[in-house]
Each structure stands twice: as C-alpha cells, then as structure tokens.
Amino acid sequence: MKNWERYIKQFVHYLKIERSLAENSIFAYQQDVAKLRDFCESYTLSPEHIQTGHLKQFVAELYDMGLGARSQARIISGWKQFFDFLLQEDIRKDDPSESLELPKIGRKLPEVLTIEEIDAMIAAIDLSSNEGQRNKAILETLYSCGLRVSELVSLRLEDCFFEEGFIRVIGKGNKERLVPVSPNVIEEVTFYTKNDRGNVPVKKGSEAIVFLNRRGAQLTRIMIYTIITRLAEAAGIKKKISPHTFRHSFATHLIEGGANLRAVQDMLGHENITTTEIYTHLDQRFLRDAILTYHPRNTIN
C-alpha cells in the first residue's frame, strides 16, 4: 500500500502549494483520505484501482458508524478533491467519486447574540484585571469586524491601518481582505496596545501579534473560546456560543440594518455569496416588519 502514502503526500503538497489552502483545511482533507486508505487496506485496493462501488460501500459504513449527514458530506468532499488531484496528475483516467451524491444537509441557522447581550458581555469584563482591557478590545474586534477566531489571534500590528479606518485580514487560503473598523475598535485596541500590551515581556516570534497572553505569546483559539464562554456566563447568557457567534451576529445585524449582501460577503471573506445568504434567513420577523413599514401598499391613507 505504498502508493497510498506517496499519493497522499503529493496531495497534501498540491493543496498547500497550488491551492494555497489553510493548514486546518489541508489537515481535514488529509484525514478524509486517510480514512479511505484504512478502508481500502482490508481489500488491498490501491488508489488507482478503487471503484465507485467500493466508495458507496464505505459511505454505507460511515452511516452505520453513526456519522451525521454533515460529517459524511465533508468526508466525501475530501475524497472528491483527492480523486480530482489523481485525474490532474494522470494517475487515474476516471473519477470513481463523480457519481457520489452528498447527503442532504438541512440548513441550520447559527446562534446569534442580540446587541443587548453583546453589551452585557462587554459590561461583564473586569477592567481592573490584567487582561480586562485586552478582553474588551478582543470582543469589540470580533463583533465589529466579523473576524474568524483564527484571523483574530493572528492579527498583526502592521495590519492595523487605524488612520485609514481599516484592518488587513489574512483569511482562508491566505486570501487578503480589508475590513472597516469602528471608532470603538480603534479606541479599545489602541488603548490596549499602548498600555496593557506593553506591560508583558513579549516572547520571540510574537513581537508583531496584537493580542498576547499573560506570558507575552500569541493567544490560542481555545483561549479565546474560554474568554467568551466565561463572559457569557458572567452576563447570564444561556445560549451556547463561541467566538464564531460574534461573526454570525456581526453579519446578521448588518443585514438587518440594510447592508448590501455583496458588501457583507466581502467583509466576511466568503468566496461564494450563497454562504452569506444564510444571514438573510435569520430574522424573518425583521423582514416582515420592514415590508409592513415601508411598502407603499401597506400605507394607510
């Protein structure tokens, strides 16, 4: 089964160099193909000889293992990427995954915080603590800029163009975008970087990172999650939230406020606008109220 290891290694190199995917995406695809390799080893099948019937059999086993539709769809998508790579490299002349259908996934609307709940979380921050100002700046940035948590923790000082009112964000696939920043973000981040951030000895390699932990190193995504959940608990919020909830809230509040969908797509860094469209379904009551208020046929003379 040496071919599997060689082709998986080449596949990872292709995703990294030619597709410029993020490390997390590359790892996920690698794991998907590794699952297929493990399945094929029991049948002594090489990547060149696996057929559609084998893939369908493994999909059935995934279902029997209790994997949900979303997990199955992600794994199958990984296989499709792998076989597309084999086609491009002329390792195969056909794609056995071509006729595989992705399981239907019901669109699950994400949890969203109200403006009042966000204000309550910010108010719950103990500004007398060593990390208080940093945490306030983090929440303001998450909500006002709609960043992914990975984008937040990797934000660099040189990416903050506060005089121009923008920050530069490196998103998925190393794609760069400019996101407008509010006066609140500028004020809170500037205060943090000029005061609290300078009170910790910065570790080598983290000199350019905006948000640091108490040891002067770059914050982890898990640490941001911990900060968020503790503040939600302190604010008495019962919703199950994460750092990504602020991104959902950012987009939802913009759409509700009348922002252009394409502009929201650009600010979120979504490659496909259909990903952004989910936010138009989050508050049908808001849409109904807007129509009743502004449509000329609903005006009483």
DATAVEN-V468943 format. One record per residue. N is the residue number from 1. RES is the residue in three letters. SS is DSSP state (2 for helix, 1 for strand, 0 for the rest). PSI is psi in whole degrees, 0 to 359 (NA if undefined). NEAR is the number of other C-alpha atoms within 10 Angstrom. Layout:
# DATAVEN-V468943
N,RES,SS,PSI,NEAR / N,RES,SS,PSI,NEAR
This chain:
# DATAVEN-V468943
1,MET,0,26,12 / 2,LYS,2,329,7 / 3,ASN,2,323,12 / 4,TRP,2,310,20 / 5,GLU,2,320,12 / 6,ARG,2,316,10 / 7,TYR,2,324,16 / 8,ILE,2,318,19 / 9,LYS,2,316,12 / 10,GLN,2,323,15 / 11,PHE,2,315,23 / 12,VAL,2,318,19 / 13,HIS,2,320,14 / 14,TYR,2,315,16 / 15,LEU,2,324,22 / 16,LYS,2,312,16 / 17,ILE,2,313,10 / 18,GLU,0,324,9 / 19,ARG,0,343,12 / 20,SER,0,41,16 / 21,LEU,0,157,19 / 22,ALA,0,156,15 / 23,GLU,2,321,14 / 24,ASN,2,319,10 / 25,SER,2,318,16 / 26,ILE,2,316,20 / 27,PHE,2,319,13 / 28,ALA,2,315,14 / 29,TYR,2,320,24 / 30,GLN,2,318,20 / 31,GLN,2,322,15 / 32,ASP,2,314,19 / 33,VAL,2,327,22 / 34,ALA,2,323,16 / 35,LYS,2,319,13 / 36,LEU,2,319,21 / 37,ARG,2,314,19 / 38,ASP,2,321,13 / 39,PHE,2,317,17 / 40,CYS,2,336,20 / 41,GLU,2,326,12 / 42,SER,0,343,8 / 43,TYR,0,6,10 / 44,THR,0,48,13 / 45,LEU,0,130,18 / 46,SER,0,164,14 / 47,PRO,0,333,20 / 48,GLU,0,337,16 / 49,HIS,0,353,11 / 50,ILE,0,140,17 / 51,GLN,0,170,14 / 52,THR,2,321,14 / 53,GLY,2,322,12 / 54,HIS,2,318,18 / 55,LEU,2,318,19 / 56,LYS,2,324,16 / 57,GLN,2,318,11 / 58,PHE,2,324,16 / 59,VAL,2,319,20 / 60,ALA,2,323,12 / 61,GLU,2,324,13 / 62,LEU,2,319,16 / 63,TYR,2,317,13 / 64,ASP,2,333,9 / 65,MET,0,353,9 / 66,GLY,0,11,10 / 67,LEU,0,135,13 / 68,GLY,0,169,12 / 69,ALA,2,321,16 / 70,ARG,2,317,13 / 71,SER,2,319,15 / 72,GLN,2,316,21 / 73,ALA,2,320,18 / 74,ARG,2,317,16 / 75,ILE,2,315,22 / 76,ILE,2,321,22 / 77,SER,2,322,17 / 78,GLY,2,319,21 / 79,TRP,2,316,24 / 80,LYS,2,320,19 / 81,GLN,2,320,16 / 82,PHE,2,313,25 / 83,PHE,2,330,23 / 84,ASP,2,321,19 / 85,PHE,2,316,19 / 86,LEU,2,324,20 / 87,LEU,2,314,14 / 88,GLN,2,327,11 / 89,GLU,0,5,12 / 90,ASP,0,24,10 / 91,ILE,0,329,13 / 92,ARG,0,155,16 / 93,LYS,0,353,12 / 94,ASP,0,167,14 / 95,ASP,0,103,18 / 96,PRO,0,346,21 / 97,SER,0,357,22 / 98,GLU,0,320,12 / 99,SER,0,1,9 / 100,LEU,0,129,16 / 101,GLU,0,139,11 / 102,LEU,0,139,14 / 103,PRO,0,144,15 / 104,LYS,0,130,10 / 105,ILE,0,123,12 / 106,GLY,0,137,8 / 107,ARG,0,112,7 / 108,LYS,0,119,7 / 109,LEU,0,134,11 / 110,PRO,0,156,15 / 111,GLU,0,140,15 / 112,VAL,0,140,22 / 113,LEU,0,146,20 / 114,THR,0,165,13 / 115,ILE,2,322,12 / 116,GLU,2,322,9 / 117,GLU,2,321,15 / 118,ILE,2,316,21 / 119,ASP,2,321,14 / 120,ALA,2,322,17 / 121,MET,2,319,21 / 122,ILE,2,321,21 / 123,ALA,2,336,14 / 124,ALA,0,353,18 / 125,ILE,0,132,21 / 126,ASP,0,98,14 / 127,LEU,0,351,14 / 128,SER,0,348,8 / 129,SER,0,164,10 / 130,ASN,0,328,14 / 131,GLU,0,4,17 / 132,GLY,2,308,17 / 133,GLN,2,322,21 / 134,ARG,2,313,25 / 135,ASN,2,324,24 / 136,LYS,2,317,22 / 137,ALA,2,323,22 / 138,ILE,2,311,25 / 139,LEU,2,318,24 / 140,GLU,2,320,24 / 141,THR,2,316,21 / 142,LEU,2,312,23 / 143,TYR,2,316,21 / 144,SER,2,338,21 / 145,CYS,2,348,24 / 146,GLY,0,38,25 / 147,LEU,0,151,25 / 148,ARG,0,155,21 / 149,VAL,2,326,20 / 150,SER,2,326,16 / 151,GLU,2,324,17 / 152,LEU,2,310,25 / 153,VAL,2,339,20 / 154,SER,0,4,20 / 155,LEU,0,133,21 / 156,ARG,1,154,19 / 157,LEU,2,322,15 / 158,GLU,2,350,11 / 159,ASP,2,357,16 / 160,CYS,1,104,21 / 161,PHE,1,71,15 / 162,PHE,0,329,17 / 163,GLU,0,327,7 / 164,GLU,0,346,9 / 165,GLY,0,27,15 / 166,PHE,1,159,18 / 167,ILE,1,149,21 / 168,ARG,1,127,18 / 169,VAL,1,133,25 / 170,ILE,1,108,19 / 171,GLY,0,206,20 / 172,LYS,2,141,19 / 173,GLY,2,24,14 / 174,ASN,2,27,11 / 175,LYS,0,135,13 / 176,GLU,1,139,12 / 177,ARG,1,156,15 / 178,LEU,1,130,18 / 179,VAL,1,128,20 / 180,PRO,1,146,16 / 181,VAL,0,143,19 / 182,SER,0,161,15 / 183,PRO,2,326,12 / 184,ASN,2,315,13 / 185,VAL,2,312,23 / 186,ILE,2,315,21 / 187,GLU,2,312,13 / 188,GLU,2,317,19 / 189,VAL,2,319,25 / 190,THR,2,316,16 / 191,PHE,2,318,15 / 192,TYR,2,312,22 / 193,THR,2,330,18 / 194,LYS,2,344,10 / 195,ASN,0,277,13 / 196,ASP,2,319,15 / 197,ARG,2,326,23 / 198,GLY,2,354,11 / 199,ASN,2,358,12 / 200,VAL,0,142,15 / 201,PRO,0,119,13 / 202,VAL,0,131,19 / 203,LYS,0,151,12 / 204,LYS,0,131,9 / 205,GLY,0,346,10 / 206,SER,0,10,16 / 207,GLU,0,326,15 / 208,ALA,0,352,16 / 209,ILE,1,137,20 / 210,VAL,0,303,24 / 211,PHE,0,121,26 / 212,LEU,1,156,24 / 213,ASN,0,182,15 / 214,ARG,0,348,15 / 215,ARG,0,4,11 / 216,GLY,0,19,20 / 217,ALA,0,165,18 / 218,GLN,1,137,21 / 219,LEU,0,151,20 / 220,THR,0,164,17 / 221,ARG,2,326,17 / 222,ILE,2,322,11 / 223,MET,2,320,12 / 224,ILE,2,317,19 / 225,TYR,2,317,15 / 226,THR,2,317,14 / 227,ILE,2,313,17 / 228,ILE,2,312,22 / 229,THR,2,324,19 / 230,ARG,2,320,14 / 231,LEU,2,324,21 / 232,ALA,2,318,22 / 233,GLU,2,317,13 / 234,ALA,2,329,14 / 235,ALA,0,359,18 / 236,GLY,0,24,13 / 237,ILE,0,125,16 / 238,LYS,0,350,8 / 239,LYS,0,150,12 / 240,LYS,0,106,10 / 241,ILE,0,168,17 / 242,SER,0,177,17 / 243,PRO,2,327,25 / 244,HIS,2,338,20 / 245,THR,2,326,19 / 246,PHE,2,326,28 / 247,ARG,2,315,21 / 248,HIS,2,318,25 / 249,SER,2,318,23 / 250,PHE,2,308,24 / 251,ALA,2,317,27 / 252,THR,2,315,24 / 253,HIS,2,328,18 / 254,LEU,2,314,16 / 255,ILE,2,316,22 / 256,GLU,2,329,16 / 257,GLY,0,357,10 / 258,GLY,0,12,9 / 259,ALA,0,148,13 / 260,ASN,0,133,10 / 261,LEU,2,321,17 / 262,ARG,2,324,14 / 263,ALA,2,320,12 / 264,VAL,2,320,21 / 265,GLN,2,314,18 / 266,ASP,2,318,16 / 267,MET,2,327,18 / 268,LEU,2,340,24 / 269,GLY,0,28,23 / 270,HIS,0,131,15 / 271,GLU,0,324,12 / 272,ASN,0,133,11 / 273,ILE,2,339,14 / 274,THR,2,333,10 / 275,THR,2,324,11 / 276,THR,2,332,21 / 277,GLU,2,341,16 / 278,ILE,2,330,16 / 279,TYR,2,345,22 / 280,THR,2,349,14 / 281,HIS,2,359,13 / 282,LEU,0,330,19 / 283,ASP,0,80,13 / 284,GLN,2,332,11 / 285,ARG,2,319,10 / 286,PHE,2,316,12 / 287,LEU,2,317,15 / 288,ARG,2,314,10 / 289,ASP,2,322,10 / 290,ALA,2,317,13 / 291,ILE,2,314,13 / 292,LEU,2,329,12 / 293,THR,2,319,12 / 294,TYR,2,344,10 / 295,HIS,0,131,9 / 296,PRO,2,332,9 / 297,ARG,2,348,10 / 298,ASN,2,5,10 / 299,THR,0,128,9 / 300,ILE,0,123,5 / 301,ASN,0,NA,4
